[in-house]
């Protein structure tokens, strides 16, 4: 599932980071989520990752997911990668709640001003419900899941003497982890199939493009959590019990 087609298809560590960015504009946002500056000069992916203390295997896995390459588990991931992954996911959360969703909400309000119909009111209702659910999901991760994982990591790997871990397991996170990007389908269908046109094509297009971008990012976000973070934390939990 690739939102934008890339000429490179499969990213490797020896490629110039500038070539990677030019191949798929979505990587610009991915670098921001990693906390990497866009001033990459002529440096390779490997060099940029080293400068930012990022395991190249993690970076390449994420990049290739955005390029539509099927995820294949890597044995190179370590417990130390957990902090990088959580940092990335938390930056995604800030982007969703501080930029992407407010922009969508603003465009939907513009559409409502141009197109006063029952379908528009339904669109506003659907998005408000979706935003509430997304916010609840993100707050659960930020306030419950991530602090637990970091505490587990520091206790088990860094051997830091801190308070004992609460009776929680990443299994609960897995059960709680709904596939939230699917909730966007009703909103897209409403815009494409049912909302009558009223001189609003530019605003409607802007909303749809932003929805597809958000859906794509959330899809990768969920893959990272389900396929990489959760299995890694489960290994850490098993390790902590030994």
C-alpha positions as CSV (number, residue, x, y, z in Angstrom):
1,X,0.0,0.0,0.0
2,X,1.9,3.0,-1.3
3,X,0.3,6.4,-1.4
4,X,2.9,7.8,-3.8
5,X,4.8,5.8,-6.4
6,X,8.6,5.6,-5.9
7,X,11.1,5.1,-8.6
8,X,13.5,3.4,-6.1
9,X,10.9,0.9,-4.8
10,X,13.3,-0.7,-2.2
11,X,15.4,1.6,-0.1
12,X,18.8,0.6,1.0
13,X,21.3,2.1,3.5
14,X,23.9,3.0,0.9
15,X,21.5,5.3,-1.0
16,X,21.8,9.0,-0.7
17,X,19.2,10.3,1.6
18,X,18.5,13.2,-0.8
19,X,17.7,10.6,-3.6
20,X,15.4,8.8,-1.2
21,X,13.5,12.0,-0.4
22,X,13.2,13.0,-4.0
23,X,11.8,9.6,-4.8
24,X,8.8,9.9,-2.6
25,X,7.6,13.1,-1.0
26,X,6.1,11.3,1.9
27,X,9.6,10.6,3.3
28,X,9.9,14.3,4.1
29,X,7.2,13.8,6.8
30,X,8.8,10.5,7.9
31,X,12.1,12.2,8.5
32,X,10.3,14.7,10.7
33,X,8.7,12.0,12.7
34,X,12.1,10.5,13.3
35,X,13.4,14.0,14.4
36,X,15.8,14.1,11.5
37,X,16.7,17.5,9.8
38,X,16.0,17.9,6.1
39,X,19.5,19.3,5.5
40,X,20.8,15.9,4.5
41,X,23.5,17.2,2.0
42,X,25.1,14.3,0.1
43,X,25.0,11.8,3.0
44,X,23.8,8.3,2.7
45,X,20.9,6.8,4.7
46,X,23.4,4.9,6.8
47,X,25.4,8.1,7.7
48,X,22.2,10.1,8.5
49,X,21.0,7.3,10.8
50,X,24.4,7.1,12.5
51,X,24.3,10.9,13.2
52,X,20.9,10.6,14.7
53,X,21.5,7.4,16.7
54,X,18.9,5.4,14.7
55,X,19.2,1.8,13.8
56,X,19.3,1.8,10.0
57,X,17.2,-1.4,10.0
58,X,14.4,0.5,11.7
59,X,14.6,3.4,9.4
60,X,14.7,1.2,6.3
61,X,11.8,-0.9,7.5
62,X,9.6,2.2,8.0
63,X,10.8,3.7,4.7
64,X,10.0,0.6,2.7
65,X,6.6,0.3,4.4
66,X,5.8,3.7,3.1
67,X,7.0,2.6,-0.3
68,X,4.6,-0.3,-0.4
69,X,7.1,-3.1,0.3
70,X,5.6,-5.9,2.3
71,X,6.9,-6.1,5.9
72,X,9.3,-8.9,6.7
73,X,10.4,-9.3,10.3
74,X,14.1,-8.5,11.0
75,X,16.2,-10.2,13.6
76,X,18.4,-7.0,13.9
77,X,15.9,-5.1,16.0
78,X,17.1,-4.7,19.6
79,X,15.5,-3.6,22.8
80,X,17.3,-0.3,22.4
81,X,15.2,0.4,19.3
82,X,12.1,0.6,21.4
83,X,12.9,4.2,22.4
84,X,13.4,5.2,18.7
85,X,10.1,3.6,17.8
86,X,8.1,5.2,20.6
87,X,9.7,8.6,19.8
88,X,8.6,8.2,16.2
89,X,5.1,7.2,17.1
90,X,4.7,10.1,19.6
91,X,5.8,12.5,16.9
92,X,3.1,11.0,14.6
93,X,0.6,11.6,17.4
94,X,1.5,15.3,17.6
95,X,1.2,15.6,13.8
96,X,-2.3,14.0,13.8
97,X,-3.7,16.1,16.6
98,X,-1.9,19.4,16.1
99,X,-1.8,19.6,12.3
100,X,-3.6,17.0,10.2
101,X,-6.9,16.8,12.0
102,X,-7.3,20.5,12.7
103,X,-6.6,21.2,9.0
104,X,-9.3,18.6,8.1
105,X,-11.8,20.0,10.5
106,X,-11.2,23.5,9.1
107,X,-11.8,22.3,5.5
108,X,-14.9,20.4,6.5
109,X,-16.2,23.7,8.1
110,X,-15.5,25.5,4.9
111,X,-17.4,22.8,3.0
112,X,-20.3,23.2,5.3
113,X,-20.5,26.9,4.7
114,X,-20.7,26.3,0.9
115,X,-22.9,23.2,1.0
116,X,-25.7,23.4,3.5
117,X,-27.2,19.9,3.2
118,X,-28.1,17.0,5.5
119,X,-25.2,15.1,4.1
120,X,-22.8,17.9,5.2
121,X,-24.1,17.8,8.7
122,X,-23.6,14.0,8.7
123,X,-20.1,14.6,7.5
124,X,-19.3,16.9,10.3
125,X,-20.9,14.5,12.8
126,X,-18.8,11.5,11.4
127,X,-15.6,13.5,11.6
128,X,-16.3,14.8,15.1
129,X,-16.9,11.2,16.3
130,X,-13.8,10.0,14.5
131,X,-11.6,12.7,16.0
132,X,-12.9,11.9,19.4
133,X,-12.1,8.2,19.0
134,X,-8.7,9.0,17.5
135,X,-7.9,11.3,20.4
136,X,-8.9,8.7,23.0
137,X,-6.8,6.1,21.3
138,X,-3.7,8.4,21.2
139,X,-4.2,9.5,24.8
140,X,-4.3,5.8,25.8
141,X,-1.0,5.2,24.1
142,X,0.7,8.3,25.3
143,X,-0.5,8.1,28.9
144,X,-0.7,4.3,29.6
145,X,1.1,2.2,26.9
146,X,4.3,4.2,26.2
147,X,5.1,5.0,29.8
148,X,4.7,1.3,30.7
149,X,7.0,0.3,27.9
150,X,9.7,2.8,28.7
151,X,9.6,1.8,32.4
152,X,9.9,-1.8,31.4
153,X,12.8,-1.0,29.1
154,X,14.6,1.0,31.8
155,X,14.1,-1.6,34.5
156,X,15.0,-4.6,32.4
157,X,17.6,-3.3,30.0
158,X,19.2,-0.4,31.8
159,X,18.9,-2.0,35.2
160,X,17.7,1.3,36.8
161,X,16.1,1.0,40.2
162,X,12.6,2.4,39.8
163,X,9.2,1.5,41.2
164,X,7.9,-1.9,40.5
165,X,6.0,-2.3,37.3
166,X,2.2,-2.2,37.5
167,X,0.2,-5.3,36.6
168,X,0.0,-4.5,32.9
169,X,1.0,-6.3,29.8
170,X,1.4,-5.3,26.2
171,X,-1.2,-8.0,25.5
172,X,-3.8,-5.5,26.8
173,X,-2.6,-2.9,24.4
174,X,-2.9,-5.4,21.5
175,X,-6.5,-6.2,22.5
176,X,-7.3,-2.4,22.9
177,X,-5.6,-1.6,19.6
178,X,-8.5,-1.1,17.1
179,X,-7.8,-0.6,13.4
180,X,-8.8,3.0,13.6
181,X,-7.9,3.9,10.0
182,X,-11.0,1.9,8.8
183,X,-13.2,4.4,10.5
184,X,-12.3,6.9,7.7
185,X,-14.1,4.8,5.1
186,X,-17.6,6.2,5.9
187,X,-16.3,9.8,5.6
188,X,-14.7,9.1,2.2
189,X,-17.7,7.3,0.9
190,X,-20.0,10.2,2.0
191,X,-17.8,12.7,0.1
192,X,-17.4,10.5,-3.0
193,X,-20.9,8.9,-3.3
194,X,-23.5,10.9,-1.5
195,X,-22.7,14.6,-0.9
196,X,-24.4,16.6,-3.6
197,X,-22.1,19.1,-5.4
198,X,-22.6,22.8,-4.7
199,X,-19.6,24.6,-6.2
200,X,-17.3,23.0,-3.6
201,X,-15.1,20.8,-5.7
202,X,-11.8,22.4,-4.6
203,X,-12.6,22.1,-0.9
204,X,-14.0,18.6,-1.4
205,X,-10.8,17.6,-3.2
206,X,-8.6,19.1,-0.4
207,X,-10.5,17.1,2.2
208,X,-10.3,13.8,0.3
209,X,-6.5,14.2,-0.4
210,X,-6.0,14.9,3.3
211,X,-8.1,11.9,4.3
212,X,-6.2,9.6,2.0
213,X,-2.9,10.9,3.4
214,X,-4.1,10.4,7.0
215,X,-5.4,7.0,6.2
216,X,-2.1,6.0,4.7
217,X,-0.1,7.3,7.6
218,X,-2.3,5.6,10.1
219,X,-2.0,2.3,8.2
220,X,1.8,2.4,8.5
221,X,1.4,3.6,12.1
222,X,-0.6,0.5,12.9
223,X,1.8,-1.8,11.1
224,X,4.7,-0.4,13.1
225,X,2.8,-1.0,16.4
226,X,1.4,-4.4,15.6
227,X,4.3,-6.0,13.6
228,X,7.3,-4.4,15.2
229,X,6.7,-2.7,18.6
230,X,4.3,-5.2,20.2
231,X,6.4,-8.3,19.4
232,X,9.5,-6.5,20.6
233,X,7.9,-5.5,23.9
234,X,6.5,-9.1,24.3
235,X,10.1,-10.3,24.0
236,X,11.2,-7.7,26.6
237,X,8.4,-8.8,28.9
238,X,9.6,-12.5,28.6
239,X,13.2,-11.4,29.2
240,X,12.2,-9.4,32.3
241,X,10.6,-12.5,33.9
242,X,13.8,-14.6,33.5
